[in-house]
Amino acid sequence: MKKFLLVITVILSAFSAFAQDSAVKQDTTKVAPAPKKKGPTEAELEQRKKMDKMYAKYSRDHITLDLLGTNWNYNPNGAGFGNGVEGAGMRTKWFSRGIQLAFNWDFRIKGSRVSIAPGISYSCSNIYSRSTQSRTDTGGTVFNPIRVYGTDTTAKINKVVLQYVNIPLEIRIRSNIDKFGNCFKGVIGIVGGVRVDEHTKFKIKQADDTNVYIVRRDPDYNLFRLAPMARFGYSFFNVTASYDVINVFQPGKGPKANAFALGISFTAL
């Protein structure tokens, strides 16, 4: 019995020593370090600093003033513009003009010379023609030539005025600043707007009397507009263009015509 107890004691002692030795080995086992996250290289960081320093000198172009030549793209003898009768349709004048004033924020895409610029603007276009505007029960708004008056009466060119509040969204890219502190700029974007006013203005002069007729709120005009746009220039001076993809009139309520504009643009701040 004593021999048996002695054998058990020796086995337990050996097992205890082995367990302690295993614990020590587990405690001293080194854990492999977690891989470091990949970040920008020193060269990339240096380029970002360079761009940040350069961008601080750029004008943000918060204010934009456009002086525009405006007109419509249309078939002068199409439906609503003379209905196929040669010479009877609308003839808009080349000196039709408009204006737009915009305020844009300018958010630079980090580490680049590109920025995104949402904003708000007001635009007004004046379309001049030797035509008068009227409405029919079936065809909506139509245009016909100004009728001939007596020898003592003259009729001025008729004018259609369209005014919108717009939401422009622009993507801007700038070149490096030159020795004068200016740069070349390129902008593409899109402008969506809501019509806030529409009216026609017609002036008749008879002897010493002048009468001006203004007709407002023709319901046949489209309430909305949507136009891709572009602007390119140097420093504060630019050229700009836009083309409305939505018809000037509602479908079935007037002739087919798309507005477009081309002009010069001044930016500041």
C-alpha positions in Angstrom: 0.0 0.0 0.0 2.8 2.4 0.9 4.5 1.6 -2.5 1.2 2.3 -4.3 0.8 5.7 -2.6 4.4 6.6 -3.4 3.9 5.8 -7.1 0.7 8.0 -7.2 2.6 10.9 -5.4 5.4 10.7 -8.0 2.9 10.8 -11.0 1.0 13.7 -9.6 4.2 15.7 -9.0 5.4 15.0 -12.5 2.0 16.1 -14.0 2.0 19.3 -11.9 5.5 20.2 -13.1 4.6 19.6 -16.7 1.4 21.8 -16.4 3.4 24.7 -14.9 6.1 24.4 -17.6 3.4 24.5 -20.3 1.8 27.6 -18.7 5.1 29.4 -18.7 5.6 28.5 -22.3 2.1 29.8 -23.3 2.7 33.1 -21.3 6.0 33.7 -23.1 4.6 33.1 -26.6 4.9 36.3 -28.7 1.8 37.4 -30.6 2.4 38.6 -34.2 1.7 42.4 -34.5 -1.4 43.4 -36.6 -0.6 44.7 -40.1 -0.5 48.4 -40.4 -3.2 50.2 -42.4 -2.0 51.4 -45.7 -2.0 55.2 -45.9 -0.8 57.9 -48.3 2.9 57.9 -49.1 5.1 60.8 -48.3 5.1 61.9 -51.9 1.3 61.9 -51.9 1.2 63.9 -48.7 3.7 66.4 -50.1 1.5 66.8 -53.3 -1.6 67.4 -51.1 0.2 70.1 -49.2 1.3 71.7 -52.4 -2.2 71.7 -53.8 -3.7 73.0 -50.5 -1.2 75.9 -50.6 -2.0 76.6 -54.2 -5.8 76.3 -53.7 -5.7 78.9 -50.9 -4.7 81.5 -53.6 -7.6 80.7 -56.0 -10.7 82.8 -56.3 -13.7 80.7 -55.2 -15.9 82.3 -57.9 -18.8 82.6 -55.5 -20.5 85.3 -57.7 -21.1 84.8 -61.4 -22.7 87.4 -63.8 -23.7 86.2 -67.3 -24.5 88.7 -70.1 -26.2 86.5 -72.7 -27.5 86.4 -76.2 -30.6 84.3 -76.0 -32.8 82.7 -78.6 -35.0 79.7 -79.5 -34.2 76.7 -81.6 -37.4 76.1 -83.6 -38.9 75.5 -87.1 -40.1 79.0 -88.2 -42.8 77.4 -90.4 -43.8 74.5 -88.0 -47.0 74.1 -86.0 -47.7 77.2 -84.0 -45.2 79.2 -86.0 -47.1 79.7 -89.2 -48.3 76.1 -89.7 -46.2 75.4 -92.8 -47.0 78.7 -94.6 -43.7 80.1 -95.8 -43.0 83.5 -94.4 -45.9 83.5 -92.0 -44.2 82.0 -89.0 -42.2 83.5 -86.2 -38.8 85.1 -86.9 -36.9 85.8 -83.7 -34.2 88.5 -83.8 -30.5 88.0 -83.4 -30.3 90.7 -80.7 -32.5 88.9 -78.2 -30.7 89.0 -74.9 -30.7 87.9 -71.3 -28.9 88.1 -68.0 -28.2 85.6 -65.1 -26.8 86.3 -61.7 -25.7 83.3 -59.6 -24.2 82.6 -56.2 -22.3 79.3 -55.8 -20.6 77.5 -53.0 -17.2 75.9 -53.9 -16.3 72.5 -52.3 -12.9 71.2 -53.4 -12.4 67.5 -53.8 -9.5 66.8 -51.4 -6.1 66.7 -52.8 -7.1 67.8 -56.3 -7.7 70.9 -58.4 -11.4 69.9 -59.0 -14.3 71.3 -57.0 -18.1 70.9 -56.9 -20.2 74.0 -56.8 -23.9 74.0 -56.1 -25.7 77.3 -55.9 -28.8 79.4 -56.7 -29.4 81.9 -59.5 -31.9 84.2 -61.2 -32.1 84.4 -65.0 -34.1 86.5 -67.4 -34.3 86.0 -71.2 -35.9 88.4 -73.7 -37.0 86.9 -77.1 -37.7 89.6 -79.7 -39.6 89.0 -82.9 -41.9 90.5 -85.5 -44.7 88.3 -84.2 -47.7 88.5 -81.9 -48.7 85.8 -79.5 -52.2 84.5 -79.1 -54.0 81.4 -77.8 -56.4 79.0 -79.5 -58.8 76.4 -78.0 -57.2 73.5 -79.9 -53.5 74.4 -80.5 -52.7 76.4 -77.4 -50.3 79.3 -77.9 -49.5 80.3 -81.5 -47.5 83.1 -83.1 -48.4 85.2 -86.2 -46.8 88.1 -88.0 -47.6 91.6 -86.7 -50.4 93.0 -88.8 -49.9 96.0 -91.0 -51.4 99.2 -89.5 -52.2 102.6 -91.1 -49.6 105.1 -92.3 -49.7 107.0 -89.0 -49.2 103.9 -86.8 -46.0 101.8 -86.2 -45.7 98.6 -84.2 -42.5 97.8 -82.3 -40.9 94.4 -82.2 -42.8 92.2 -79.8 -41.0 90.7 -76.8 -41.4 87.5 -74.8 -39.9 87.7 -71.3 -39.2 84.5 -69.3 -37.8 84.7 -65.8 -36.6 81.7 -63.7 -35.1 80.9 -60.3 -32.5 78.2 -60.8 -30.4 75.6 -59.0 -27.1 75.3 -60.8 -24.7 72.4 -60.1 -21.1 72.8 -61.5 -17.9 70.8 -61.7 -14.9 73.1 -61.8 -11.3 72.5 -62.7 -8.5 75.1 -62.5 -5.0 75.2 -64.0 -1.9 76.2 -62.0 -1.7 79.8 -61.0 0.6 81.8 -63.3 2.9 84.7 -62.4 0.0 87.1 -62.4 -1.9 85.1 -59.8 -4.5 84.0 -62.3 -5.5 80.7 -63.8 -7.5 79.1 -66.6 -10.8 77.6 -65.6 -13.2 75.1 -67.1 -16.7 74.4 -65.8 -19.4 72.0 -66.9 -22.7 71.5 -65.1 -26.5 71.5 -65.3 -29.1 74.1 -64.4 -32.6 73.3 -63.3 -35.1 76.1 -62.9 -38.7 77.1 -62.0 -40.4 79.8 -64.0 -41.5 82.8 -61.8 -42.7 85.1 -64.5 -43.7 85.2 -68.2 -45.1 88.1 -70.1 -45.2 89.6 -73.6 -44.6 93.3 -74.3 -46.0 95.0 -77.4 -45.6 98.7 -78.2 -47.8 100.6 -80.7 -47.1 104.2 -81.6 -49.9 106.2 -83.3 -49.2 109.8 -84.1 -48.2 111.4 -80.8 -49.6 108.5 -78.7 -47.7 105.5 -77.6 -49.4 102.5 -76.1 -47.7 99.5 -74.4 -49.6 96.2 -74.0 -48.3 93.7 -71.5 -49.9 90.2 -71.2 -48.9 88.0 -68.3 -49.2 84.4 -67.2 -49.8 82.4 -70.3 -50.5 78.9 -68.9 -49.1 77.1 -72.0 -45.5 77.9 -71.1 -43.6 75.1 -69.3 -43.1 75.7 -65.6 -39.6 74.1 -65.5 -36.4 74.2 -67.4 -33.3 72.0 -67.5 -30.1 72.9 -69.3 -26.6 71.5 -69.6 -24.1 74.4 -69.4 -20.4 75.1 -69.9 -18.1 78.0 -69.0 -14.4 78.5 -69.9 -12.1 81.4 -69.3 -9.1 83.0 -67.7 -9.1 84.9 -64.4 -12.5 86.7 -64.0 -13.5 86.7 -67.7 -15.2 83.7 -69.3 -17.4 82.6 -72.2 -20.5 80.5 -71.4 -23.2 78.5 -73.2 -26.3 76.5 -72.3 -29.1 74.6 -74.1 -32.5 73.8 -72.6 -33.5 70.2 -73.1 -37.1 70.8 -72.0 -39.4 72.5 -74.5 -40.4 76.1 -73.8 -44.0 75.1 -74.0 -46.0 72.3 -72.5 -46.6 69.3 -74.8 -49.6 70.0 -77.0 -50.0 73.5 -75.6 -47.7 75.4 -78.0 -45.1 75.1 -80.7 -41.8 73.1 -80.3 -39.0 75.4 -79.3 -35.8 74.9 -77.1 -34.1 77.9 -75.6 -30.3 78.4 -75.8 -27.9 81.1 -74.6 -24.4 82.1 -75.5 -22.5 85.0 -73.9 -19.8 86.3 -71.6 -19.4 85.7 -67.9 -17.7 87.5 -65.1 -16.7 85.8 -61.8 -15.6 87.2 -58.5 -15.0 86.4 -54.8 
